[in-house]
């Protein structure tokens, strides 16, 4: 069933599939979907603390309003019995009509794949829905189940010896399990090489490989996940500093200065972030008015509706506000840390598991994180920004954090020597200075500054009270109506 686009049983509203939920139908047949989670029946109608909401207290100010006619077609209905029937027929066919080969390795691979497929079928039909629903809730349930399978695979690799873990990759691809040298992107860093008369710009052309468009599209999609220009730029620049700091561990991090700052930060990453912010601006201004395909009279309208099926059902503008509270500041720092760790895991996993950079498993991992990253970021934002309705961290965010941590533990176990190579002294000094500055700013902003402001406010109130008392005494009254009113308020508070 399409979540958030149909009324629930007994007139109770269901949860929004992507970013909102629906109130009762309008007189003209439209359904204005208000972006929020349903309020429990026993909850008081007062506004919850935290994000600003509309006059009804239902929709956050950063959430778009959605109108939906409530059409529920075959495409949106649950098909649990249909999937169960097809799955049972497939297993029955394999049992009754196929002869099991006398090949233990082949049967083991086949059994593992069949087990994973059965689990995916169960998860797609029965798993809990997340915050997204387009193009279909089953699509996001599928990636949730893939996250579980990938985490279990990582746990299995973690519990193997280094040699067995690397050789196990041969079961996935026989070409793996062989040590591969990392490519050095440094070397001759001259932009214009006068010594090469045939092609003085050969250094630039050598750096223009398939990873250049990958950088652009990667940061375009990351911007759609994070939805904040400052956070994206901080992560982009921080990763270049990490490459500078760790190039003594992985030769792959050794790049020319212009490759770091011009090609990566400014051109690839910067252009991707810019295009991503333009897309976010369009999505925030877009009208989210949905109509059933068969309720649209023209073919042009039907085609437009099919294309828009692959756009969000509604939109929420992320306002991270890291300096507003210590909790949000620590949350934003944690998000940046996990992002950077996941980026580093990409290079270190290739290094310790002996996978070439162009291998399809590396690409599949990136595709996986693209699909689960957006859901995880939305769940983290809801948990941080709206704790009234989101009392625990979302399931996809939990799995992404667990996967990132497990990947790092694999790197630590498989090659502790590389990770323990000491940083150069000047690199250590730079990082220590940066950490001290961040800790100092945190202490000033959330502790010293608050204490100072509170002390100043108390002094101001005392001074105003003293001035008022001196004014009353100079008039010969000994008291004033204002003081009487204050004393009366104190007495009423004591009685209450």
PLY file of the C-alpha trace (Angstrom):
ply
format ascii 1.0
element vertex 496
property float x
property float y
property float z
element edge 495
property int vertex1
property int vertex2
end_header
0.00 0.00 0.00
1.18 3.49 -0.68
2.16 4.92 2.65
0.90 8.38 3.43
-1.44 8.42 0.43
-4.34 6.44 1.88
-6.46 6.67 5.01
-5.74 4.02 7.60
-8.21 1.63 9.20
-10.94 3.31 11.19
-10.06 6.74 9.81
-6.67 6.91 11.56
-3.98 8.34 9.33
-1.07 6.13 8.28
2.61 7.17 8.30
3.99 9.18 5.41
5.90 7.18 2.91
8.53 9.69 2.11
8.43 12.76 4.19
4.85 13.46 5.24
1.38 12.11 6.05
-2.14 13.02 4.91
-4.98 14.82 6.70
-8.64 14.20 5.76
-9.77 14.79 2.18
-10.69 18.25 0.96
-14.21 18.97 -0.35
-12.94 19.08 -3.96
-11.47 15.59 -3.67
-7.83 16.58 -3.10
-5.95 15.42 -0.05
-3.52 17.92 1.46
-0.69 15.79 2.87
0.91 17.50 5.83
4.54 16.57 6.33
4.82 14.99 9.75
4.46 11.85 11.76
1.00 11.02 13.15
0.38 12.27 16.68
-0.75 9.56 19.11
-4.41 9.71 20.11
-3.66 10.31 23.76
-1.15 13.11 23.09
-2.19 16.66 23.97
-2.66 19.08 21.08
0.12 21.36 22.28
3.12 21.95 20.06
6.13 19.73 20.76
9.39 21.36 21.72
12.03 21.61 19.06
11.39 22.53 15.42
9.00 25.32 14.48
5.66 24.13 13.16
2.65 25.50 11.35
-0.43 26.90 13.07
-1.90 23.39 13.52
1.32 22.05 15.02
1.44 19.29 12.41
4.10 20.28 9.89
7.61 21.53 10.51
8.41 24.88 8.89
11.10 23.20 6.75
8.69 20.60 5.31
6.81 21.09 2.08
3.05 20.73 1.80
1.78 17.86 -0.35
-1.53 17.33 -2.13
-2.54 13.81 -3.16
-5.79 12.44 -4.55
-5.30 9.17 -2.64
-5.31 6.82 -5.64
-4.23 3.31 -4.63
-3.44 1.23 -7.73
-2.12 -2.30 -8.17
1.40 -0.90 -8.23
1.09 0.31 -4.63
-0.75 -2.61 -3.05
1.01 -5.21 -0.92
1.74 -8.50 -2.73
2.88 -10.68 0.15
0.86 -13.75 -0.90
1.91 -13.40 -4.53
5.60 -13.26 -3.61
5.20 -16.20 -1.22
3.49 -18.27 -3.93
6.16 -17.53 -6.55
8.97 -18.22 -4.08
7.43 -21.54 -3.04
6.97 -22.58 -6.67
10.59 -21.76 -7.47
11.89 -23.76 -4.51
9.57 -26.62 -5.36
10.84 -26.66 -8.95
14.44 -26.84 -7.78
13.59 -29.63 -5.36
11.47 -31.81 -7.66
12.80 -31.26 -11.17
16.48 -30.33 -10.85
19.21 -32.81 -10.10
21.71 -31.60 -7.52
25.26 -31.57 -8.98
28.01 -33.49 -7.21
30.07 -30.34 -6.76
30.42 -29.19 -3.17
31.83 -25.74 -4.01
29.09 -25.07 -6.58
26.34 -26.25 -4.24
27.71 -24.09 -1.44
27.70 -20.98 -3.61
24.25 -21.77 -4.92
22.86 -22.39 -1.44
24.26 -19.10 -0.12
22.82 -17.15 -3.05
19.42 -18.84 -2.64
19.40 -18.06 1.08
20.16 -14.40 0.38
17.41 -14.20 -2.25
14.85 -15.71 0.11
15.84 -13.21 2.80
15.52 -10.35 0.31
12.06 -11.54 -0.72
10.98 -11.60 2.91
12.48 -8.19 3.62
11.00 -6.48 0.56
7.50 -7.61 1.49
7.63 -7.55 5.30
10.35 -5.14 6.48
9.47 -1.84 8.12
9.15 1.12 5.79
11.62 3.98 6.01
11.11 7.70 5.37
11.22 7.44 1.55
8.56 6.03 -0.80
9.61 6.98 -4.32
9.91 5.33 -6.71
8.38 2.64 -4.45
8.71 1.71 -0.75
9.80 -1.80 -1.76
12.87 -0.30 -3.41
14.10 1.15 -0.11
13.17 -2.00 1.80
15.34 -3.91 -0.67
18.37 -1.75 0.11
17.69 -2.09 3.82
17.90 -5.88 3.47
21.02 -5.56 1.30
22.53 -3.57 4.18
21.88 -6.48 6.53
23.44 -8.97 4.08
26.49 -6.75 3.57
27.00 -6.30 7.30
26.81 -10.07 7.83
29.34 -10.56 5.03
31.69 -8.07 6.70
31.30 -9.84 10.04
32.21 -13.14 8.35
35.33 -11.60 6.77
36.27 -10.04 10.11
36.35 -13.46 11.82
38.67 -15.05 9.23
42.43 -15.06 9.23
44.08 -12.52 6.95
45.12 -15.17 4.43
41.76 -16.97 4.46
39.85 -13.71 4.13
41.82 -12.63 1.08
41.55 -16.04 -0.53
37.82 -16.15 0.19
37.43 -13.29 -2.28
38.38 -15.79 -4.98
34.96 -17.43 -4.51
33.44 -14.15 -5.65
35.96 -13.49 -8.44
38.80 -15.91 -9.26
40.97 -12.97 -10.30
41.05 -11.64 -6.75
43.34 -12.79 -3.94
46.47 -11.49 -5.68
48.45 -8.52 -4.25
48.21 -5.47 -6.47
50.45 -2.39 -6.34
48.75 0.92 -5.71
49.05 3.52 -8.43
51.07 6.63 -7.53
49.31 9.79 -8.67
52.25 11.98 -7.66
55.55 12.12 -9.45
56.03 14.89 -11.99
53.69 17.69 -10.86
54.49 20.25 -13.54
51.31 21.56 -15.12
53.27 22.59 -18.20
56.24 20.33 -18.95
58.60 22.13 -21.33
60.74 19.02 -21.57
58.01 17.20 -23.45
57.76 18.99 -26.80
55.07 16.73 -28.25
52.59 17.20 -25.36
53.64 19.67 -22.65
50.30 19.17 -20.86
50.67 15.40 -20.61
50.57 15.49 -16.80
47.04 16.90 -16.87
45.82 14.37 -19.44
47.32 11.53 -17.39
45.23 12.56 -14.39
41.99 12.74 -16.38
40.81 9.15 -15.89
37.42 7.64 -15.10
37.58 8.84 -11.50
37.12 12.49 -12.53
33.42 12.11 -13.48
33.06 9.73 -10.53
34.20 12.54 -8.22
31.70 14.95 -9.76
28.68 12.64 -9.61
29.72 11.39 -6.20
29.70 14.86 -4.69
26.51 15.77 -6.53
24.77 12.85 -4.82
26.42 13.55 -1.46
25.06 17.09 -1.63
21.56 15.69 -2.15
22.09 13.55 0.95
23.54 16.21 3.27
21.56 19.18 1.86
23.97 21.73 3.27
26.72 23.63 1.39
28.96 24.23 4.41
29.00 20.62 5.56
29.77 19.39 2.04
32.67 21.82 1.63
34.07 20.94 5.05
34.00 17.22 4.25
35.54 17.83 0.81
38.42 19.93 2.15
38.94 17.68 5.19
39.35 14.63 2.99
42.08 16.35 0.99
43.88 17.07 4.26
43.50 13.40 5.16
45.06 12.42 1.85
48.00 14.72 2.58
48.31 13.21 6.06
48.10 9.55 5.03
50.05 9.46 1.78
52.92 7.80 3.66
50.58 4.85 4.31
48.85 4.52 0.93
50.71 5.59 -2.23
47.30 6.14 -3.82
46.92 9.29 -1.70
50.07 10.83 -3.16
48.82 13.43 -5.64
50.04 16.72 -7.05
48.97 19.92 -5.30
46.90 21.01 -8.27
45.27 17.57 -8.38
44.19 18.04 -4.75
42.95 21.60 -4.81
42.15 22.47 -8.43
40.89 19.23 -9.97
39.35 17.73 -6.83
38.16 20.51 -4.51
37.37 23.27 -7.03
36.44 21.50 -10.26
35.09 18.01 -9.49
33.87 18.37 -5.90
33.00 22.06 -6.10
31.08 21.73 -9.36
29.25 18.67 -8.04
28.29 20.52 -4.85
27.13 23.55 -6.87
24.91 21.43 -9.14
23.61 19.58 -6.10
22.64 22.84 -4.36
20.83 24.01 -7.51
18.90 20.73 -7.55
18.04 21.15 -3.86
16.74 24.66 -4.59
14.49 23.31 -7.33
13.21 20.48 -5.13
12.41 22.90 -2.29
10.36 25.14 -4.63
8.66 22.32 -6.53
4.90 21.84 -6.11
4.17 18.40 -4.67
0.74 17.67 -6.05
0.17 14.02 -6.93
-2.59 12.51 -9.03
-3.29 8.92 -10.02
-1.99 7.97 -13.46
-5.43 6.97 -14.75
-6.94 10.20 -13.45
-4.74 12.26 -15.79
-6.56 12.82 -19.12
-3.64 13.63 -21.48
-0.79 11.40 -22.60
1.68 14.21 -21.95
0.44 14.45 -18.39
0.74 10.68 -17.96
4.34 10.68 -19.20
5.18 13.60 -16.91
3.62 11.73 -13.99
5.72 8.63 -14.76
8.93 10.69 -14.81
8.02 12.47 -11.56
7.52 9.06 -9.94
11.32 9.01 -9.63
11.38 12.32 -7.75
10.68 12.74 -4.01
7.09 12.52 -2.78
7.73 15.65 -0.73
10.70 17.60 0.53
12.30 18.58 3.81
14.94 21.28 3.96
17.75 20.31 6.32
18.69 23.01 8.81
21.51 21.46 10.81
22.24 24.56 12.98
25.37 23.06 14.58
26.01 26.08 16.81
22.50 26.15 18.29
23.17 23.51 20.97
25.87 21.13 22.15
23.77 18.13 21.10
23.48 19.34 17.50
27.16 20.33 17.41
28.26 16.85 18.49
25.81 15.26 16.05
27.17 17.27 13.10
30.76 16.46 14.11
29.80 12.78 14.29
28.23 12.90 10.82
31.36 14.49 9.35
33.55 11.90 11.09
31.51 8.94 9.77
31.51 10.41 6.26
35.29 10.78 6.27
35.78 7.31 7.75
33.56 5.76 5.06
35.60 7.58 2.39
38.86 6.29 3.83
37.45 2.76 4.08
37.02 2.77 0.30
40.79 3.04 -0.24
41.94 0.95 2.70
39.58 -1.96 1.94
40.92 -2.11 -1.60
44.42 -2.14 -0.16
43.97 -4.87 2.46
41.68 -7.14 0.39
43.77 -6.80 -2.79
41.06 -5.41 -5.04
42.02 -3.24 -8.04
40.37 0.21 -8.09
38.42 -0.58 -11.26
36.93 -3.84 -9.92
33.15 -4.10 -10.05
32.93 -4.81 -6.29
34.36 -1.34 -5.60
31.70 0.19 -7.85
28.94 -1.89 -6.25
29.97 -0.66 -2.81
29.71 2.95 -3.98
26.29 2.30 -5.52
25.22 0.71 -2.24
26.25 3.74 -0.18
24.53 6.09 -2.62
21.21 4.31 -2.07
21.43 3.85 1.70
23.16 7.15 2.47
20.19 9.35 1.65
17.84 7.34 3.87
20.37 7.29 6.70
20.87 11.06 6.57
17.12 11.68 6.66
16.71 9.39 9.66
19.61 11.08 11.46
18.15 14.52 10.78
14.70 13.48 12.03
16.20 11.91 15.15
18.23 15.02 15.86
15.73 17.69 14.83
12.40 16.18 15.90
12.92 13.90 18.94
9.25 14.26 19.89
8.23 11.93 17.04
11.52 10.11 16.44
12.57 8.65 19.77
15.23 6.29 18.39
17.76 6.25 15.57
16.39 4.90 12.29
17.15 1.38 11.14
19.08 2.36 8.01
21.19 4.92 9.88
22.00 2.28 12.50
23.13 -0.18 9.82
25.23 2.39 7.96
27.06 3.27 11.17
27.60 -0.43 11.95
28.87 -1.13 8.41
31.32 1.77 8.52
32.67 0.63 11.89
32.98 -3.01 10.74
34.84 -2.02 7.57
37.32 -0.07 9.66
37.81 -3.02 12.01
38.59 -5.25 9.01
41.24 -2.77 7.91
42.72 -2.69 11.42
42.88 -6.49 11.64
44.15 -7.19 8.12
46.95 -4.63 8.02
47.78 -3.13 11.42
51.32 -2.36 10.28
50.20 0.16 7.67
47.79 1.88 10.04
50.43 2.19 12.76
52.97 3.92 10.54
53.66 7.10 12.47
52.60 10.41 11.03
55.30 12.91 10.07
56.01 15.38 12.86
54.65 18.44 11.06
51.45 16.55 10.18
50.98 15.59 13.81
51.46 19.20 14.88
48.86 20.42 12.39
46.26 17.90 13.56
46.94 18.62 17.22
46.52 22.34 16.56
43.25 21.73 14.73
41.88 19.50 17.51
42.85 22.04 20.18
41.12 24.84 18.24
37.92 22.79 17.85
37.87 21.83 21.54
38.57 25.42 22.57
35.75 26.76 20.42
33.39 24.08 21.77
34.20 24.96 25.37
33.81 28.68 24.70
30.58 28.41 22.70
28.64 25.97 24.85
30.10 26.47 28.34
32.09 29.66 28.92
29.88 31.84 26.74
26.66 30.53 28.28
27.98 31.02 31.82
29.11 34.55 30.97
25.78 35.48 29.40
23.88 34.02 32.33
26.05 35.97 34.79
25.53 39.20 32.85
21.77 38.66 32.77
21.66 38.10 36.54
23.68 41.25 37.12
21.40 43.23 34.81
18.29 42.04 36.63
19.82 42.88 40.01
20.81 46.33 38.78
17.33 47.02 37.44
15.81 45.87 40.72
18.19 48.12 42.70
17.46 51.13 40.50
13.73 50.61 40.89
14.05 50.37 44.67
16.20 53.51 44.88
13.67 55.38 42.75
10.82 54.39 45.05
12.77 55.42 48.16
13.62 58.80 46.65
9.89 59.42 46.13
9.27 58.79 49.84
6.92 55.84 49.27
9.18 53.10 50.48
7.60 50.79 47.95
5.92 50.85 44.59
3.11 49.12 42.82
5.65 47.20 40.79
7.21 45.74 43.91
3.77 44.92 45.28
2.95 43.15 42.07
6.20 41.15 42.23
5.53 40.16 45.84
1.99 39.14 44.89
3.31 36.97 42.06
5.70 35.23 44.45
2.85 34.53 46.91
0.70 33.08 44.14
3.58 30.87 42.99
4.02 29.56 46.54
0.31 28.74 46.79
0.41 26.87 43.47
0 1
1 2
2 3
3 4
4 5
5 6
6 7
7 8
8 9
9 10
10 11
11 12
12 13
13 14
14 15
15 16
16 17
17 18
18 19
19 20
20 21
21 22
22 23
23 24
24 25
25 26
26 27
27 28
28 29
29 30
30 31
31 32
32 33
33 34
34 35
35 36
36 37
37 38
38 39
39 40
40 41
41 42
42 43
43 44
44 45
45 46
46 47
47 48
48 49
49 50
50 51
51 52
52 53
53 54
54 55
55 56
56 57
57 58
58 59
59 60
60 61
61 62
62 63
63 64
64 65
65 66
66 67
67 68
68 69
69 70
70 71
71 72
72 73
73 74
74 75
75 76
76 77
77 78
78 79
79 80
80 81
81 82
82 83
83 84
84 85
85 86
86 87
87 88
88 89
89 90
90 91
91 92
92 93
93 94
94 95
95 96
96 97
97 98
98 99
99 100
100 101
101 102
102 103
103 104
104 105
105 106
106 107
107 108
108 109
109 110
110 111
111 112
112 113
113 114
114 115
115 116
116 117
117 118
118 119
119 120
120 121
121 122
122 123
123 124
124 125
125 126
126 127
127 128
128 129
129 130
130 131
131 132
132 133
133 134
134 135
135 136
136 137
137 138
138 139
139 140
140 141
141 142
142 143
143 144
144 145
145 146
146 147
147 148
148 149
149 150
150 151
151 152
152 153
153 154
154 155
155 156
156 157
157 158
158 159
159 160
160 161
161 162
162 163
163 164
164 165
165 166
166 167
167 168
168 169
169 170
170 171
171 172
172 173
173 174
174 175
175 176
176 177
177 178
178 179
179 180
180 181
181 182
182 183
183 184
184 185
185 186
186 187
187 188
188 189
189 190
190 191
191 192
192 193
193 194
194 195
195 196
196 197
197 198
198 199
199 200
200 201
201 202
202 203
203 204
204 205
205 206
206 207
207 208
208 209
209 210
210 211
211 212
212 213
213 214
214 215
215 216
216 217
217 218
218 219
219 220
220 221
221 222
222 223
223 224
224 225
225 226
226 227
227 228
228 229
229 230
230 231
231 232
232 233
233 234
234 235
235 236
236 237
237 238
238 239
239 240
240 241
241 242
242 243
243 244
244 245
245 246
246 247
247 248
248 249
249 250
250 251
251 252
252 253
253 254
254 255
255 256
256 257
257 258
258 259
259 260
260 261
261 262
262 263
263 264
264 265
265 266
266 267
267 268
268 269
269 270
270 271
271 272
272 273
273 274
274 275
275 276
276 277
277 278
278 279
279 280
280 281
281 282
282 283
283 284
284 285
285 286
286 287
287 288
288 289
289 290
290 291
291 292
292 293
293 294
294 295
295 296
296 297
297 298
298 299
299 300
300 301
301 302
302 303
303 304
304 305
305 306
306 307
307 308
308 309
309 310
310 311
311 312
312 313
313 314
314 315
315 316
316 317
317 318
318 319
319 320
320 321
321 322
322 323
323 324
324 325
325 326
326 327
327 328
328 329
329 330
330 331
331 332
332 333
333 334
334 335
335 336
336 337
337 338
338 339
339 340
340 341
341 342
342 343
343 344
344 345
345 346
346 347
347 348
348 349
349 350
350 351
351 352
352 353
353 354
354 355
355 356
356 357
357 358
358 359
359 360
360 361
361 362
362 363
363 364
364 365
365 366
366 367
367 368
368 369
369 370
370 371
371 372
372 373
373 374
374 375
375 376
376 377
377 378
378 379
379 380
380 381
381 382
382 383
383 384
384 385
385 386
386 387
387 388
388 389
389 390
390 391
391 392
392 393
393 394
394 395
395 396
396 397
397 398
398 399
399 400
400 401
401 402
402 403
403 404
404 405
405 406
406 407
407 408
408 409
409 410
410 411
411 412
412 413
413 414
414 415
415 416
416 417
417 418
418 419
419 420
420 421
421 422
422 423
423 424
424 425
425 426
426 427
427 428
428 429
429 430
430 431
431 432
432 433
433 434
434 435
435 436
436 437
437 438
438 439
439 440
440 441
441 442
442 443
443 444
444 445
445 446
446 447
447 448
448 449
449 450
450 451
451 452
452 453
453 454
454 455
455 456
456 457
457 458
458 459
459 460
460 461
461 462
462 463
463 464
464 465
465 466
466 467
467 468
468 469
469 470
470 471
471 472
472 473
473 474
474 475
475 476
476 477
477 478
478 479
479 480
480 481
481 482
482 483
483 484
484 485
485 486
486 487
487 488
488 489
489 490
490 491
491 492
492 493
493 494
494 495
